[in-house]
Amino acid sequence: MDSNLLKKIAKAMVAPGKGILAIDESSGTCKKRFDELGVECNEENRRLYRQMLVTAPGIEDYISGYILFDETLRQKTDDGTPFAEILKNKGIMPGIKVDGGPKELALHPGEKVTEGLDGLRERLAEYKKLGAVFAKWRAVIAIKGDGLPSGACLRANAHALARYAALCQEADLVPMVEPEILMDGDHTIQRCAQVSAATWIMLFEELKGQGVALEGTILKTGMVLSGKDCPTAADPETVAEHTLKGLLENVPAEIPGIVFLSGGQSDALSTIHLNLINQLEEEKPWPISFSYGRGIQRPALKIWAGDMNRVADAQKALVHRAHMNGLAALGRWSDQEESRVSF
């Protein structure tokens, strides 16, 4: 393990004013999104869409890395250039989603554990040859009543994340560890705060137990939010305060950076929340940025909708959302900045 290399990559992933763009949707997820727009989800259309994403002019000003899917890491542009090479030439680091997805957790109805550790060492070696410099593994934690998540669910997912992270660092790939607490449900923000704290505590216990170097690890996590069906949703200022408080109390200072996922939030709200968190006066031991998928892609996908004549407009929309979130990562976003660009 080259600890200096891991630290260098991890630090670059959370460079000031930059974040990570997640384009690691599986073919099944792509189909759902393409179906909504009447676009056939075949391999060529997926390639064309992702080509639009990776070749967007100026995206490198606000994006430090792309998380790719297995298929995407192997794809090439029209002229035969691998996507990973395009990204590296723009100064953007290619990453790769490596987990096998959440499966039912035995003896724990309603809970899941992410699988994919079998053969991971060999897959990581191949992904590195294909150009990846970091990886991502997502766990999903559901809040249901007072009983879930169970301690067994938290422990199982934290242990899997830690074993994945250790294998990544062995291969000189920076691990992005992502325990996502789902917004599904009617839980309050206070309940989400409790579960978030328990999840982060368990995760870092397991990472340390597996010997993972925290200085070469990125935390990707959700903000502390009310459930989507909560009768009294917390306002953005409360979300920012609860989120930062939980992170400060439960995430070690050694972590080089924290990036948020946007799942379940609107494009605008994910930007507003990130901006407010970074505007809070408390001293933060790590940069706080973004690793958004839909929160950046959604406007571009709607504009593109399979029409190659609209690629330029879609790319402008993509770069605009990346720019707005880059400002939010610095605490400098505003309505005026949002309206400054038209496309």
LUMSE-876484 format. One record per residue (C-alpha): residue number from 0; x, z, y. Coordinates in nm, 3 decimals, m for minus. Each point is the difference from the previous one (the first is absolute). Example, Ala and Ser with C-alpha at 12.3 -4.5 7.8 and 13.67 -1.06 7.14 Angstrom:
// LUMSE-876484
DOZA|0|1.230|0.780|m0.450
DOZA|1|0.137|m0.066|0.344
//
This chain:
// LUMSE-876484
DOZA|0|0.000|0.000|0.000
DOZA|1|0.135|m0.106|0.337
DOZA|2|m0.138|0.277|0.221
DOZA|3|0.141|m0.151|0.319
DOZA|4|m0.172|m0.332|m0.070
DOZA|5|m0.332|0.174|m0.073
DOZA|6|0.020|0.198|0.323
DOZA|7|0.083|m0.314|0.199
DOZA|8|m0.294|m0.194|m0.143
DOZA|9|m0.243|0.290|0.041
DOZA|10|0.101|0.051|0.362
DOZA|11|m0.045|m0.371|0.074
DOZA|12|m0.347|0.007|m0.153
DOZA|13|m0.116|0.239|0.273
DOZA|14|0.196|m0.148|0.290
DOZA|15|m0.153|0.082|0.341
DOZA|16|m0.312|m0.204|0.071
DOZA|17|m0.009|m0.158|m0.345
DOZA|18|m0.199|0.056|m0.318
DOZA|19|m0.069|m0.146|m0.343
DOZA|20|m0.250|m0.278|m0.075
DOZA|21|m0.163|0.037|m0.343
DOZA|22|m0.091|m0.334|m0.156
DOZA|23|0.012|0.133|m0.357
DOZA|24|m0.363|m0.060|m0.094
DOZA|25|m0.056|m0.087|m0.364
DOZA|26|m0.167|m0.328|m0.091
DOZA|27|m0.322|0.192|m0.063
DOZA|28|0.003|0.155|0.348
DOZA|29|0.084|m0.337|0.154
DOZA|30|m0.299|m0.151|m0.178
DOZA|31|m0.236|0.254|0.157
DOZA|32|0.130|m0.075|0.348
DOZA|33|0.011|m0.377|m0.051
DOZA|34|m0.352|0.000|m0.147
DOZA|35|m0.134|0.153|0.322
DOZA|36|0.132|m0.304|0.188
DOZA|37|m0.088|m0.263|m0.258
DOZA|38|0.363|m0.069|m0.090
DOZA|39|0.084|m0.073|m0.363
DOZA|40|0.247|0.260|m0.128
DOZA|41|0.245|m0.219|m0.187
DOZA|42|0.378|0.036|m0.002
DOZA|43|0.055|m0.277|0.254
DOZA|44|m0.243|0.147|0.255
DOZA|45|0.159|0.341|m0.041
DOZA|46|0.340|m0.162|0.057
DOZA|47|m0.121|m0.180|0.311
DOZA|48|m0.151|0.316|0.144
DOZA|49|0.312|0.205|m0.064
DOZA|50|0.219|m0.279|0.133
DOZA|51|m0.194|0.032|0.324
DOZA|52|0.074|0.374|0.002
DOZA|53|0.373|m0.017|m0.073
DOZA|54|0.075|m0.286|0.240
DOZA|55|m0.185|0.140|0.304
DOZA|56|0.223|m0.057|0.307
DOZA|57|0.105|0.323|0.170
DOZA|58|m0.135|0.235|m0.267
DOZA|59|0.356|0.133|m0.046
DOZA|60|m0.022|0.167|0.341
DOZA|61|m0.252|0.252|m0.135
DOZA|62|0.035|m0.006|m0.379
DOZA|63|0.306|0.131|m0.186
DOZA|64|m0.116|m0.073|m0.354
DOZA|65|m0.266|m0.170|m0.213
DOZA|66|m0.136|0.151|m0.320
DOZA|67|m0.055|m0.288|m0.242
DOZA|68|m0.188|m0.040|m0.328
DOZA|69|0.183|m0.126|m0.312
DOZA|70|m0.148|m0.348|0.043
DOZA|71|0.088|m0.009|0.369
DOZA|72|0.365|0.096|m0.049
DOZA|73|0.034|m0.305|m0.228
DOZA|74|m0.177|m0.244|0.234
DOZA|75|0.158|m0.253|0.235
DOZA|76|m0.091|m0.184|0.319
DOZA|77|m0.097|m0.369|0.004
DOZA|78|0.368|m0.096|0.030
DOZA|79|0.100|0.210|m0.301
DOZA|80|0.149|0.301|0.181
DOZA|81|m0.077|0.334|m0.172
DOZA|82|m0.216|0.232|0.210
DOZA|83|0.262|0.274|m0.035
DOZA|84|0.263|m0.230|0.153
DOZA|85|m0.231|m0.088|0.290
DOZA|86|m0.051|0.370|0.072
DOZA|87|0.368|0.088|m0.021
DOZA|88|0.088|m0.285|0.237
DOZA|89|m0.244|0.156|0.249
DOZA|90|0.161|0.343|m0.041
DOZA|91|m0.296|0.131|m0.202
DOZA|92|0.058|0.197|m0.321
DOZA|93|m0.190|m0.111|m0.312
DOZA|94|m0.164|0.275|m0.202
DOZA|95|m0.196|m0.006|m0.326
DOZA|96|m0.302|0.185|m0.137
DOZA|97|0.096|0.115|m0.350
DOZA|98|m0.275|0.231|m0.127
DOZA|99|m0.247|m0.106|m0.267
DOZA|100|m0.305|0.134|0.179
DOZA|101|m0.208|0.316|m0.047
DOZA|102|m0.149|0.076|m0.343
DOZA|103|m0.239|0.270|m0.118
DOZA|104|0.177|0.334|m0.036
DOZA|105|m0.060|0.131|m0.351
DOZA|106|m0.228|0.309|m0.020
DOZA|107|m0.067|m0.018|0.375
DOZA|108|m0.315|m0.205|0.069
DOZA|109|m0.008|m0.159|0.344
DOZA|110|0.375|0.023|0.052
DOZA|111|0.275|m0.258|m0.039
DOZA|112|0.373|m0.017|m0.054
DOZA|113|0.213|m0.302|0.088
DOZA|114|0.185|m0.159|m0.291
DOZA|115|0.285|m0.249|m0.024
DOZA|116|0.314|0.197|m0.084
DOZA|117|0.058|m0.178|m0.332
DOZA|118|0.256|m0.275|0.052
DOZA|119|0.036|0.085|0.369
DOZA|120|0.381|0.021|m0.009
DOZA|121|0.021|m0.359|m0.120
DOZA|122|m0.261|m0.125|0.247
DOZA|123|0.181|0.165|0.290
DOZA|124|0.324|m0.174|m0.098
DOZA|125|m0.182|m0.336|0.001
DOZA|126|m0.172|0.068|0.332
DOZA|127|0.332|0.086|0.158
DOZA|128|0.143|m0.335|m0.115
DOZA|129|m0.304|m0.168|0.156
DOZA|130|0.084|0.161|0.334
DOZA|131|m0.193|0.328|0.021
DOZA|132|0.172|0.293|0.173
DOZA|133|m0.281|0.255|m0.023
DOZA|134|m0.300|0.068|m0.223
DOZA|135|m0.343|0.165|0.018
DOZA|136|m0.209|0.206|m0.244
DOZA|137|m0.355|0.107|0.089
DOZA|138|m0.189|0.295|m0.143
DOZA|139|m0.368|0.062|0.080
DOZA|140|m0.145|0.347|0.053
DOZA|141|m0.378|0.044|0.019
DOZA|142|m0.174|0.293|0.170
DOZA|143|m0.323|0.094|m0.176
DOZA|144|m0.170|0.329|0.077
DOZA|145|0.209|0.316|m0.017
DOZA|146|0.146|m0.074|m0.343
DOZA|147|0.182|m0.328|0.043
DOZA|148|0.275|m0.092|0.022
DOZA|149|0.118|0.222|m0.280
DOZA|150|0.349|0.143|m0.017
DOZA|151|0.058|m0.212|m0.310
DOZA|152|m0.080|m0.319|0.193
DOZA|153|0.230|0.092|0.288
DOZA|154|0.281|0.093|m0.237
DOZA|155|m0.034|m0.311|m0.217
DOZA|156|0.011|m0.236|0.297
DOZA|157|0.279|0.187|0.175
DOZA|158|0.208|m0.005|m0.318
DOZA|159|m0.054|m0.375|m0.046
DOZA|160|0.095|m0.062|0.364
DOZA|161|0.316|0.206|m0.044
DOZA|162|0.108|m0.178|m0.319
DOZA|163|m0.063|m0.337|0.168
DOZA|164|0.201|0.110|0.305
DOZA|165|0.292|0.108|m0.216
DOZA|166|0.006|m0.336|m0.178
DOZA|167|m0.008|m0.180|0.336
DOZA|168|0.294|0.194|0.136
DOZA|169|0.192|m0.056|m0.322
DOZA|170|m0.044|m0.374|0.072
DOZA|171|0.094|0.043|0.371
DOZA|172|m0.355|m0.077|0.113
DOZA|173|m0.167|0.227|0.254
DOZA|174|m0.316|0.151|m0.149
DOZA|175|m0.314|0.014|0.211
DOZA|176|m0.216|0.276|m0.149
DOZA|177|m0.370|m0.039|0.078
DOZA|178|m0.248|0.274|m0.093
DOZA|179|m0.326|m0.136|0.147
DOZA|180|m0.283|0.247|0.049
DOZA|181|m0.311|m0.215|m0.009
DOZA|182|m0.252|0.009|0.285
DOZA|183|m0.290|m0.036|m0.244
DOZA|184|m0.235|0.299|0.014
DOZA|185|m0.161|0.235|0.248
DOZA|186|0.287|0.248|0.032
DOZA|187|0.094|0.149|0.335
DOZA|188|0.332|m0.051|0.174
DOZA|189|0.083|0.363|m0.083
DOZA|190|m0.042|m0.073|m0.372
DOZA|191|0.215|m0.312|0.033
DOZA|192|0.266|0.212|0.171
DOZA|193|0.003|0.243|m0.293
DOZA|194|0.031|m0.276|m0.258
DOZA|195|0.265|m0.183|0.204
DOZA|196|0.213|0.312|0.023
DOZA|197|m0.029|0.068|m0.373
DOZA|198|0.086|m0.363|m0.077
DOZA|199|0.309|m0.006|0.221
DOZA|200|0.126|0.337|m0.129
DOZA|201|m0.034|m0.114|m0.361
DOZA|202|0.162|m0.336|0.073
DOZA|203|0.313|0.144|0.157
DOZA|204|0.035|0.261|m0.273
DOZA|205|0.005|m0.279|m0.258
DOZA|206|0.233|m0.222|0.203
DOZA|207|0.251|0.281|0.031
DOZA|208|m0.044|0.085|m0.367
DOZA|209|0.095|m0.355|m0.097
DOZA|210|0.306|0.003|0.223
DOZA|211|m0.135|m0.259|0.243
DOZA|212|0.195|m0.022|0.326
DOZA|213|m0.260|0.060|0.269
DOZA|214|0.228|m0.160|0.261
DOZA|215|m0.051|m0.332|m0.181
DOZA|216|m0.377|0.029|m0.051
DOZA|217|m0.292|m0.111|0.220
DOZA|218|m0.335|0.181|m0.008
DOZA|219|m0.307|m0.221|0.029
DOZA|220|m0.314|0.206|0.032
DOZA|221|m0.346|0.013|0.149
DOZA|222|m0.100|0.179|0.316
DOZA|223|m0.209|0.315|m0.023
DOZA|224|m0.351|m0.139|0.038
DOZA|225|m0.362|0.090|m0.061
DOZA|226|m0.160|m0.165|m0.302
DOZA|227|m0.184|m0.326|0.073
DOZA|228|m0.334|0.171|m0.071
DOZA|229|0.070|0.322|0.188
DOZA|230|m0.294|0.071|0.235
DOZA|231|0.238|0.107|0.280
DOZA|232|0.302|m0.225|0.011
DOZA|233|0.301|0.143|0.184
DOZA|234|0.092|m0.164|0.330
DOZA|235|0.339|m0.178|0.036
DOZA|236|0.165|0.291|0.184
DOZA|237|m0.096|0.241|m0.281
DOZA|238|0.130|m0.245|m0.261
DOZA|239|0.333|m0.022|0.180
DOZA|240|0.034|0.379|0.032
DOZA|241|m0.090|0.075|m0.364
DOZA|242|0.222|m0.278|m0.130
DOZA|243|0.312|0.100|0.191
DOZA|244|m0.051|0.370|m0.072
DOZA|245|m0.022|m0.068|m0.373
DOZA|246|0.307|m0.220|0.000
DOZA|247|0.208|0.246|0.199
DOZA|248|m0.094|0.284|m0.235
DOZA|249|0.046|m0.184|m0.330
DOZA|250|0.239|m0.295|0.029
DOZA|251|0.376|0.070|m0.005
DOZA|252|0.206|m0.098|0.303
DOZA|253|0.243|m0.190|m0.226
DOZA|254|m0.247|m0.285|m0.045
DOZA|255|0.121|m0.287|0.223
DOZA|256|m0.350|m0.109|0.091
DOZA|257|m0.374|0.012|m0.063
DOZA|258|m0.226|m0.305|0.002
DOZA|259|m0.378|0.012|m0.013
DOZA|260|m0.235|m0.215|m0.202
DOZA|261|m0.308|m0.141|0.172
DOZA|262|m0.239|0.000|m0.296
DOZA|263|m0.360|0.073|0.098
DOZA|264|0.060|m0.014|0.375
DOZA|265|m0.083|m0.282|0.239
DOZA|266|0.287|m0.197|0.152
DOZA|267|m0.050|0.161|0.341
DOZA|268|m0.042|0.356|m0.128
DOZA|269|0.315|m0.009|m0.213
DOZA|270|0.194|m0.103|0.312
DOZA|271|m0.165|0.265|0.219
DOZA|272|0.069|0.278|m0.252
DOZA|273|0.366|m0.100|m0.038
DOZA|274|0.043|m0.012|0.375
DOZA|275|m0.155|0.343|0.055
DOZA|276|0.216|0.157|m0.272
DOZA|277|0.314|m0.132|0.168
DOZA|278|m0.119|0.118|0.342
DOZA|279|m0.034|0.362|m0.114
DOZA|280|0.268|0.215|0.160
DOZA|281|0.119|0.181|m0.312
DOZA|282|0.355|m0.090|m0.097
DOZA|283|0.002|m0.228|m0.303
DOZA|284|0.299|0.006|m0.238
DOZA|285|m0.075|m0.353|m0.124
DOZA|286|m0.131|m0.329|0.145
DOZA|287|m0.372|m0.051|m0.066
DOZA|288|m0.099|m0.364|m0.039
DOZA|289|m0.233|m0.223|m0.202
DOZA|290|m0.019|m0.188|m0.327
DOZA|291|m0.329|m0.179|0.049
DOZA|292|m0.152|m0.276|m0.208
DOZA|293|m0.355|m0.078|0.107
DOZA|294|0.059|0.175|0.332
DOZA|295|0.232|m0.287|0.099
DOZA|296|m0.106|m0.287|m0.227
DOZA|297|m0.378|0.009|0.042
DOZA|298|m0.034|m0.197|0.329
DOZA|299|0.251|m0.260|m0.119
DOZA|300|m0.177|m0.047|m0.334
DOZA|301|m0.335|m0.057|0.171
DOZA|302|0.148|m0.258|0.237
DOZA|303|0.188|m0.182|m0.278
DOZA|304|m0.284|0.000|m0.257
DOZA|305|0.174|m0.273|m0.200
DOZA|306|0.030|m0.241|0.293
DOZA|307|0.363|m0.108|0.037
DOZA|308|m0.077|m0.135|0.347
DOZA|309|m0.052|0.359|0.115
DOZA|310|0.331|0.142|m0.121
DOZA|311|0.150|0.027|0.348
DOZA|312|m0.300|0.192|0.136
DOZA|313|m0.003|0.228|m0.303
DOZA|314|0.370|0.073|0.044
DOZA|315|m0.055|0.090|0.365
DOZA|316|m0.270|0.248|m0.106
DOZA|317|0.233|0.146|m0.264
DOZA|318|0.286|0.048|0.244
DOZA|319|m0.235|0.148|0.259
DOZA|320|m0.121|0.272|m0.238
DOZA|321|0.359|0.069|m0.110
DOZA|322|0.100|0.028|0.367
DOZA|323|m0.282|0.245|0.077
DOZA|324|0.102|0.220|m0.291
DOZA|325|0.364|m0.024|0.101
DOZA|326|m0.101|0.141|0.338
DOZA|327|m0.206|0.272|m0.171
DOZA|328|0.305|0.098|m0.206
DOZA|329|0.165|0.077|0.335
DOZA|330|m0.310|0.166|0.147
DOZA|331|m0.025|m0.280|0.257
DOZA|332|m0.318|m0.182|m0.102
DOZA|333|m0.285|m0.031|0.252
DOZA|334|m0.319|m0.199|0.055
DOZA|335|0.189|m0.198|0.261
DOZA|336|0.266|m0.098|m0.252
DOZA|337|m0.272|m0.092|m0.250
DOZA|338|m0.160|m0.245|0.241
DOZA|339|0.326|m0.141|0.133
DOZA|340|0.026|m0.263|m0.275
DOZA|341|m0.261|m0.263|m0.077
DOZA|342|m0.015|m0.242|m0.291
//
